[in-house]
């Protein structure tokens, strides 16, 4: 019985993606979301990360969209109470969050295509969303009063699953 492991790192080394999208059409998912349900297609950690991301980001977007519309409708009174800068900053913050949520949904649907840049892009979008939340709470704490963003913590955990060794081997292995 051979208990030695491959220590060369082939197929399991963490690396920057060798290929990045060149056009917008490269970002559009070509595989449907039903592939997430096939047991043999994706490793368990990747499947959990995809379902988790889609669930958390979907729920977040459902709450952000009405907030954006309510904020837009009440922008005139908000500007009178808190000032123009605070009103526009709140509207911009909600808009950025909605765009990031849409991008994260598209990228989560793109994960089954086994592209390394998708994992890197998801990591960047979660970091940008976290940075935006920290800056917004620091600069304009009374604009949205969203409090601690549990959704960002859950999204970060789901993206971290994509960097675990089993998921990394799947991403870096040659497609068969």
Buried (B, 14 or more C-beta within 10 A) or exposed (E): EEEEEEEEEEEBEEEEBEEEBEEEEEBEBEBEBEBBEEEEEBBEBBBBBBBBBBEBBEEBBEEBBEBBEEBBEEBEEBBEEBEEEBBBBBBEBBBBBBEBBEBBBBBBBBBBEBBBBBBBBBBEBBEEBBEBBEEBBEEBEEBBEBEEBEBBEBBBBBBBBBBBEEBBBBBBEEEE
